[in-house]
Amino acid sequence: MPQNRFYDRRDAGRQLAARLRSLHDWPETTVLALPRGGVPVAYEVARALRAPLDVFLVRKLGLPGYEEVAMGAIASGGVRVLNEDLVRRAGVTPSALAAAEEREQAELARRERTYREGRAATPVAGQTALLIDDGVATGATLRAGLQALRALSPTRVAVAVPVAPPEVCRALRGEADEVVCLLTPPDFMAVGQFYVDFHQTTDEEVRDLLTRAASPKSEA
């Protein structure tokens, strides 16, 4: 495997967990994964920290015609974060923005039903909320997650990711109490370039890992 790369998301999670444990202890911490790709990473971190695992639902708002480009994001609790400069430069109309929000809000609600399978959300009030994804490109999704998390009254909000552009990692440090980025490569183009296996995480994988994490006997 080439240097500075992860085999897959669970390998990235194990490496991230090792870094987190080397920094300090993590008492009273709840690990929150951004689905879908963040769940396998967060599963390994939660196991290592002996912390509860849950999903935190955030959806990217794709730029019309270039949906892979984030013009913003929404999160549970009615939070919306927009890249106002990009929206203005791209000439996105209010109706196009509203349509993107409506579409992603429906998907956010679907994932809530699918992933939790009737389980209540893990409370984070009075806890350290550790927000995890498999990597960061623009940071819009994480920014929405951070704003939504603040409304839930955790004592601290931390972010941990395997890889992010250096400028995004620096920007996140202005919004979270602690940010851990294992890799901050100057040649960053996409999260997947730093993984050998970057297959799409399925809903079934997410449900399976959340179920395992909820079982006190889970070791796999």
Phi, psi and omega in degrees: 000133181299153178298150177063034173225160179252148177290305177211186185293324180290325173298317177299320179297320179294319178293321179294319179299319179298318178295315181299317181292332179285340183280311179185175175285158181234065179287152176050052181244137171248127180269126182240125183257140170274114181282154004266324190298336180286344186292312178299325177294310183294329179301314180292323178295314181298319178299313183294324181272356184053048183241153175294150180241137174213168174265151172235119193269116179223140180234133176287142171261109183282142177295127181306127182087343179220062191298341178287345179268125182277121172264359179164194180200159174235157180219165176306144180093009176080018180280137175226130176241128181239144168273088188301323181295316179295317179301317181291313182295326181277352179068036180289125182280157177304323180291322178293321178295317179296322180294319178296318179297316181299317180297313183286331176295321178296319179291324177298316179294322179297316181294324177303313179292317186291314188280321185282332179049045177089350179285142177286153176296142179288126180291143179242358179301130180077006180247167163276123177263116182254106186266128188229139171225174181277357178160167182230136175254289181265334182090357183297318181295315179295322179298319177297318178298319180297316180295319179294321180296321180303326181291346181266006173062045170287160176285325178217152174235123179239153177237136176221126180220151177292323186208144178199152173299146184301322182289327178289318178299318178297317181296321180296332179295341176277352184241340179245159178287333179207139179228129177238117175239115182297313180239135174229069187288137178291340181263025182300130174237320180202152181302318185297340182291346182258010177239142171285312179246109181234042179297153182294129175287133183265164174301323181296319177297318180299311180299318182297314182293322177294322178294316177300316182296329181283346180269125180295344181266359184291129176227349187283000000 
